[in-house]
Amino acid sequence: MERIQPDLIIPTGKRKGHSPSVASIYRALAGHEKAQVYPEAVEAAQADATALRQRSATTPTSA
């Protein structure tokens, strides 16, 4: 039997405090599965996003 990883979070959105919908459970499971299958891609995407945020924070905007 497989155990569900502790980093799996099932967002409930507007229904906070209530049971999550079946669709939100499937979305959370699909996202978790993608992160497990392609961990290098997830890490690369997070690194790219961080680099873009840092670059936009240091780049002056012209008005």
C-alpha positions in Angstrom: 0.0 0.0 0.0 1.3 3.4 -1.0 1.3 6.2 1.6 0.2 9.7 0.6 3.2 12.1 0.9 2.9 14.8 3.6 3.5 17.6 1.0 0.2 16.8 -0.8 -2.1 19.7 -0.1 -5.7 19.5 -1.2 -7.0 23.1 -1.6 -10.6 23.6 -0.8 -11.0 27.1 -2.1 -14.3 28.7 -1.2 -15.4 25.6 0.6 -12.8 26.1 3.3 -13.8 24.1 6.3 -15.9 21.7 4.3 -15.1 18.5 2.5 -13.1 19.1 -0.7 -14.8 18.5 -4.0 -13.9 15.4 -6.1 -12.5 17.7 -8.8 -10.2 19.5 -6.4 -8.9 16.1 -5.1 -8.2 15.0 -8.6 -6.4 18.3 -9.4 -4.2 18.0 -6.3 -3.4 14.4 -7.1 -2.5 15.2 -10.7 -0.3 18.1 -9.6 1.4 15.9 -7.0 2.0 13.1 -9.5 3.6 15.6 -12.0 5.9 16.8 -9.3 6.9 13.3 -8.5 7.4 12.2 -12.1 9.4 15.3 -13.2 11.2 16.6 -10.2 14.0 18.1 -12.2 11.6 20.0 -14.4 9.8 21.3 -11.3 13.1 22.5 -9.7 14.2 24.1 -13.0 10.9 25.9 -13.3 11.1 27.2 -9.7 14.7 28.3 -10.3 13.6 30.2 -13.5 10.7 31.9 -11.7 13.0 33.0 -8.9 15.6 34.3 -11.3 12.9 36.3 -13.2 11.5 37.7 -9.9 15.0 38.8 -8.9 15.8 40.3 -12.3 12.5 42.3 -12.3 13.1 43.5 -8.8 16.6 44.9 -9.7 15.7 46.2 -13.1 14.6 49.9 -13.0 11.4 50.6 -14.8 11.3 53.6 -17.1 8.3 55.8 -17.0 
